[in-house]
Amino acid sequence: MANLIVYYSRKGQNYWSGSIVDLVKGNTERVAEFIQKAVGGDLFEIETVKEYSKDYMTCTEEAKGELQQHARPELKKYLDSIDDYDTIFLGYPNWWGTMPMCVYTFLEHYDLTGKKIVPFCTNEGSGMGGSERELKKICKGANVVSGLVIHGAEAAKSEAKVATWAKKNV
């Protein structure tokens, strides 16, 4: 059985240690790549059909609206199957105390029974929020383990921490 590393990540404008910066590569994507390097597996990026605003503040309002509406944004693509994976590392930024709604869209597309779900979350101080609780609700029949919290501004320097954690979860 193989590892799958699924993530949603925001490139471009991000809140970063108290200010807005322009990131060439999103924080969550960096962490996902560190996991792949440490334990191997296939990477899959969750991408929405309708892109969020490039402006960070506008994007946060769009995300808040999706959360309030329990929206399930349409995704550009899905994996044909997740049957060959026993462990799924799942990465996302903390948006409004939980995962972006597109992550819900992805998860609800599959039968996750018997899978080990290993969450990791980038944030600027809000930790995992309620996302672990939410994962246990929507990942019926899966074993959702405790996640890893990475401060977004430290994501690029987190490789050793991420590798140690990932190796303990395979």
Protein Blocks (a to p, Z undefined) as FASTA:
>chain_A
ZZdddddddehjddeehiacddfbdfklmmmmmmmmmngpaddddddfbdcdfblklmmm
mmmmmmmnopacddfbdcfbfklpmbdcdddddeehiacfklmmmmmmpccehiacdddd
ddehlanmjmlmmmmmmmghiacdddddddfklmmmmmmmmmmmmmmmZZ
